[in-house]
Amino acid sequence: MTRLGRSDIIKTNCSPTLNATETDKEGMEWQVKIIEDSSTLKWKSCLIVFSCLMSLVSVCGADENDVWDKPLNSLTLEGHSGAVLCVVFSPDGRTLASGSSDKTVRLWDVGTRKLKRTLAGHTERVTAIIFLPDGKTLASSSWDKTVRLWDVQTGKPKAVLKGHSGRVHTLTLSGNGALLASGASDETVRLWNGQTGKPKQTLIGSEGPVFALAFSPDNGTLASGGEFDNTVIRLWDVQTGKLERTLKWRRVDAVKTVAFSPDGSILANGSSRPEENTIRLWNVRTWELIRALTGHRQEVTSVVFSPDGKTLASGAWDREVKLWEARTGKFKYTLSGHSGAVFSVAFSPDGKTLASGSADKTVRLWATAMQ
């Protein structure tokens, strides 16, 4: 067996004493890896640790026809010296990018969980990151009032996009990669050419800082969230730049995250209202509220749909990641392990892995494969 150095150790919480025949009451089933040699607890534990290191979805100690009632504790990526504020997978799923209050973006090899390179250049915290469709360019936004485009292979900056007069809080890309949108404390949303970074248009009228952005799958609508006076979510026509609609509810709230379902039928947003801390799901066809999901105990900072649209993941200041059934809003599972607020969650392109970034300065990778 290859000796592991200290830097190769991956944190895990795989216990051979748990009952592997129970079924999760929320319906999540985890495949169990057979361990043939159980002659001693010592050797069984070694096999379990090795299994956990080799696969994100393997678990320990039962018959192959049984199911596991708990997901593995996450694999942990360490290296940032500040809170991890954003995470995103590359289009091919092989690279994970993380942005931090330490002013850097780090690129990780998903297969080996090792750091590939660090992108340094921002002078303030990195607030949002996104890969362009070809996976060769990464965009990042920062409190330094800029958006940067990076060459993923070399780690060198390709362009610095200037125009915002306030901290840039959020960044998103249209599905076709044609438009990059950024939102800032200057109460504007700016649209840039997704390939060249040249400015295209400025959307004015937010009446408050913009914290969240999401393009609809058909690229025709841009949703923005922030702290608005009696207006919580704004919907913009991408072609004309005009405000189409506003979504309101009874009390003024702060929206830090918005996301469209892959089929474009649902818009989800996270709420920071102290007495609720809810996730709201909206019918995109009628713009009526479908339901509010409650369970988080503090501000919801990030929501994201799985690639197949069946699962919604959310992260919050309560240090937890929660999984929900997107169609019904039924709560499925809580992923616990972070020791600080969870600021960002992202699914891998195949939907089998969920990444989360936290104030505890770590990135965690969770196995989300469900039967």
C-alpha positions in Angstrom: 0.0 0.0 0.0 1.4 3.4 -0.9 2.4 5.5 2.0 0.3 8.7 2.4 2.1 12.0 3.2 0.4 14.5 5.5 -0.7 16.6 2.5 -2.4 13.5 1.0 -4.7 12.8 4.0 -8.3 13.4 3.2 -10.7 13.9 6.1 -13.5 11.4 6.4 -16.0 10.0 8.9 -16.6 6.5 7.6 -17.6 4.3 10.6 -17.8 0.5 10.5 -20.1 0.4 13.5 -23.1 2.0 11.8 -26.0 -0.1 10.8 -25.7 -0.3 7.0 -29.1 -1.9 6.4 -31.2 1.0 7.3 -32.8 3.1 4.6 -32.7 6.9 4.7 -36.2 8.2 5.5 -35.8 10.9 2.8 -35.2 8.2 0.2 -31.4 8.8 -0.4 -29.7 5.5 -1.0 -26.0 5.0 -0.9 -24.2 2.0 -2.4 -22.2 -0.2 -0.1 -18.8 -1.6 -0.9 -18.2 -5.2 0.0 -15.3 -5.8 2.4 -14.4 -9.4 2.2 -11.8 -9.6 4.9 -13.3 -8.7 8.3 -11.1 -10.8 10.4 -10.0 -7.9 12.6 -11.3 -4.5 13.2 -7.9 -3.1 12.4 -7.7 -4.5 8.9 -11.3 -3.7 8.2 -10.7 0.0 9.2 -7.7 0.2 6.9 -9.8 -1.2 4.0 -12.5 1.3 4.8 -10.2 4.3 4.8 -8.6 3.1 1.5 -12.1 2.7 0.0 -13.1 6.2 1.0 -10.0 7.7 -0.4 -10.4 6.0 -3.8 -14.0 6.9 -4.4 -16.4 9.7 -3.5 -19.4 7.3 -3.5 -18.0 4.1 -1.9 -19.0 3.3 1.7 -18.1 0.6 4.2 -18.9 -2.7 5.7 -22.1 -4.5 4.5 -23.5 -6.8 1.9 -23.5 -5.4 -1.6 -27.3 -5.5 -1.8 -27.7 -3.3 1.3 -28.0 0.4 1.2 -26.2 3.0 3.4 -28.3 5.3 5.5 -25.8 8.1 5.7 -23.7 9.9 3.0 -19.9 9.9 3.5 -18.5 12.9 5.2 -17.0 15.2 2.7 -13.5 15.1 1.3 -11.9 18.3 2.3 -9.7 20.7 0.2 -7.5 23.0 2.3 -5.2 25.8 1.2 -7.1 29.1 1.3 -6.1 31.5 4.1 -9.5 33.2 4.1 -13.2 32.3 3.8 -14.2 30.4 0.6 -16.9 32.6 -0.9 -17.5 30.8 -4.2 -17.0 27.4 -5.9 -17.7 26.2 -9.4 -16.8 23.1 -11.6 -15.3 23.3 -15.0 -17.6 22.2 -17.9 -15.8 18.8 -18.1 -16.0 18.4 -14.3 -12.3 17.7 -14.0 -11.4 21.0 -12.3 -12.9 22.8 -9.4 -12.3 26.5 -8.9 -12.7 28.3 -5.5 -12.6 32.0 -4.8 -11.8 33.4 -1.4 -11.5 36.5 0.8 -7.7 35.8 0.6 -8.0 37.6 -2.8 -7.1 34.4 -4.8 -8.7 31.9 -7.0 -7.5 28.3 -6.7 -7.9 25.6 -9.3 -8.1 22.0 -8.0 -7.8 18.7 -9.8 -11.1 16.9 -8.9 -9.6 13.4 -9.4 -6.6 13.8 -7.2 -7.9 16.6 -5.0 -4.6 18.4 -5.4 -4.0 22.1 -6.1 -3.2 22.8 -9.8 -2.5 26.5 -9.6 -3.4 29.7 -7.9 -4.7 32.8 -9.7 -3.5 36.0 -8.0 -4.3 39.5 -9.1 -7.4 40.8 -7.4 -6.7 43.3 -4.6 -9.8 42.5 -2.6 -11.9 39.4 -1.8 -13.1 37.3 -4.8 -16.9 37.1 -4.7 -17.9 35.0 -7.7 -16.3 32.8 -10.3 -17.5 31.1 -13.5 -16.0 29.1 -16.3 -16.7 30.0 -19.9 -18.3 27.1 -21.9 -15.0 26.0 -23.5 -13.4 25.6 -20.0 -10.3 27.5 -21.1 -11.3 30.8 -19.5 -12.4 31.6 -16.0 -14.1 34.9 -15.0 -13.9 36.3 -11.5 -15.4 39.3 -9.7 -14.1 41.1 -6.7 -14.7 43.8 -4.1 -11.8 45.6 -6.0 -14.6 46.8 -8.4 -13.3 44.7 -11.3 -14.1 41.5 -13.2 -11.1 39.5 -14.5 -10.8 36.9 -17.3 -8.1 34.3 -16.7 -6.3 31.8 -18.9 -7.0 28.5 -17.1 -4.0 26.7 -18.5 -1.4 29.3 -17.7 -3.1 31.1 -14.8 -2.4 34.4 -16.4 -5.0 37.2 -16.7 -6.4 37.8 -20.1 -8.4 41.0 -19.4 -9.5 43.2 -16.6 -13.0 44.6 -16.9 -13.5 48.0 -15.4 -16.6 50.1 -15.1 -18.3 49.4 -11.8 -17.9 52.2 -9.2 -18.6 49.9 -6.3 -17.8 46.4 -5.0 -18.7 43.7 -7.4 -20.7 41.0 -5.5 -21.9 38.6 -8.2 -21.2 37.2 -11.7 -23.1 35.0 -14.1 -22.8 33.8 -17.7 -25.5 33.2 -20.2 -25.9 29.6 -21.3 -24.5 30.2 -24.8 -21.6 32.1 -23.3 -22.3 35.3 -25.2 -23.0 37.5 -22.2 -21.3 37.9 -18.9 -23.3 39.8 -16.2 -22.0 41.4 -13.1 -23.8 43.1 -10.2 -22.4 45.6 -7.7 -22.8 47.9 -4.8 -23.1 50.8 -7.3 -26.7 49.6 -7.9 -26.1 48.5 -11.5 -25.9 45.4 -13.5 -23.3 45.4 -16.3 -23.4 43.2 -19.4 -20.1 42.2 -21.1 -19.2 40.3 -24.1 -18.6 36.8 -22.8 -15.6 36.2 -25.1 -13.8 39.5 -25.2 -14.9 41.2 -22.1 -15.9 44.3 -23.9 -18.8 46.3 -22.3 -22.2 45.8 -23.9 -24.9 47.4 -21.7 -25.6 48.8 -18.2 -28.9 48.0 -16.5 -29.9 50.9 -14.2 -32.7 50.9 -11.7 -31.9 48.4 -9.1 -32.3 50.9 -6.3 -29.9 49.0 -4.1 -26.8 46.8 -4.2 -27.0 43.7 -6.4 -26.0 40.5 -4.7 -27.3 37.8 -7.0 -27.7 37.2 -10.8 -29.0 34.3 -13.0 -29.7 34.0 -16.7 -32.7 31.9 -17.7 -31.9 28.8 -19.8 -33.2 30.5 -22.9 -30.9 33.4 -22.3 -33.8 35.9 -22.6 -34.3 36.9 -19.0 -31.8 38.0 -16.3 -32.9 37.7 -12.7 -31.3 40.0 -10.1 -31.5 40.0 -6.3 -30.3 42.3 -3.6 -31.5 44.7 -1.0 -34.3 46.7 -2.6 -36.9 49.0 -1.2 -40.1 46.9 -1.3 -38.8 45.1 -4.4 -36.8 41.9 -3.9 -36.2 40.2 -7.3 -36.1 42.1 -10.6 -36.4 40.4 -14.0 -34.7 42.1 -17.0 -35.2 41.6 -20.7 -31.7 40.8 -21.9 -32.2 42.1 -25.5 -33.7 45.5 -24.5 -32.1 45.9 -21.1 -35.6 46.9 -19.8 -37.1 45.9 -16.5 -39.8 43.4 -17.2 -41.2 42.5 -13.8 -40.6 42.6 -10.1 -41.3 39.9 -7.5 -42.4 41.1 -4.1 -43.6 39.7 -0.9 -44.9 41.2 2.3 -41.7 42.3 4.0 -38.5 43.8 2.6 -35.9 41.2 2.4 -32.3 40.6 1.2 -31.7 38.1 -1.6 -28.2 36.8 -1.8 -28.8 34.0 -4.3 -31.0 33.2 -7.3 -31.1 30.2 -9.7 -33.2 28.9 -12.6 -34.0 25.2 -12.9 -32.4 23.6 -16.0 -35.7 23.5 -17.8 -36.4 27.1 -17.0 -39.7 26.4 -15.2 -38.7 27.4 -11.7 -36.8 30.3 -10.2 -35.3 29.7 -6.7 -34.1 32.4 -4.4 -32.6 32.3 -0.9 -34.0 34.6 1.8 -32.3 36.3 4.8 -35.3 37.4 6.6 -34.4 36.6 10.3 -37.6 34.9 11.3 -37.8 32.7 8.1 -34.4 32.1 6.3 -36.4 30.5 3.5 -36.0 29.4 0.0 -38.7 30.5 -2.4 -39.7 28.7 -5.6 -41.4 30.7 -8.3 -43.4 29.5 -11.3 -41.6 31.2 -14.3 -44.6 31.0 -16.5 -47.0 32.8 -14.2 -44.4 34.3 -11.7 -46.6 33.1 -8.9 -45.0 31.8 -5.7 -45.1 27.9 -5.7 -43.9 27.3 -2.2 -41.4 28.4 0.5 -38.9 25.9 1.9 -38.1 26.2 5.5 -35.4 24.4 7.5 -32.3 26.6 7.5 -31.8 28.4 10.8 -29.9 31.4 9.4 -29.5 33.3 6.1 -29.5 31.3 2.9 -26.5 32.3 0.9 -26.5 29.9 -2.1 -29.0 27.8 -4.1 -28.3 25.6 -7.1 -30.2 23.0 -9.1 -28.7 19.7 -10.0 -28.1 19.2 -13.8 -31.1 17.0 -14.1 -33.3 19.5 -12.3 -34.5 16.9 -9.7 -32.6 18.2 -6.7 -32.1 21.7 -5.2 -29.1 22.3 -2.9 -28.8 25.2 -0.5 -26.1 26.5 1.8 -26.5 28.9 4.7 -24.9 30.7 7.6 -26.1 27.9 9.8 -23.1 25.9 8.5 -25.3 23.4 6.8 -25.9 22.2 3.2 -29.4 21.0 2.6 -30.8 18.9 -0.3 -34.5 19.3 -1.4 -36.6 17.6 -4.0 -37.0 20.4 -6.6 -40.5 19.4 -7.9 -42.2 19.0 -4.5 -40.0 21.0 -2.2 -39.7 18.0 0.0 -36.6 18.1 2.3 -34.2 15.2 1.6 -31.0 15.5 3.6 -28.7 17.8 5.6 -24.9 17.6 4.9 -23.1 18.7 8.0 -19.4 19.1 8.5 -18.4 22.7 7.9 -17.4 24.7 11.0 -18.3 28.0 9.5 -21.0 29.6 7.3 -21.5 27.9 3.9 -21.3 30.6 1.3 -21.5 28.7 -2.0 -22.7 25.3 -3.4 -22.2 23.9 -6.9 -23.0 20.6 -8.6 -20.5 18.8 -10.9 -21.7 18.6 -14.5 -22.7 14.9 -14.0 -24.5 15.7 -10.8 -22.7 13.1 -8.7 -20.7 15.5 -6.6 -21.6 18.7 -4.7 -19.0 21.2 -3.7 -19.4 23.7 -0.9 -17.3 26.6 0.2 -17.2 27.9 3.7 -16.0 30.5 6.2 -13.9 27.8 7.7 -11.5 28.3 4.8 -12.2 24.9 3.2 -13.9 23.4 0.2 -15.8 20.1 0.7 -16.8 17.6 -1.9 -19.9 15.5 -1.2 -21.0 12.3 -2.9 -24.6 13.0 -4.1 -25.2 9.9 -6.3 -28.7 8.6 -5.5 -30.3 5.4 -6.6 
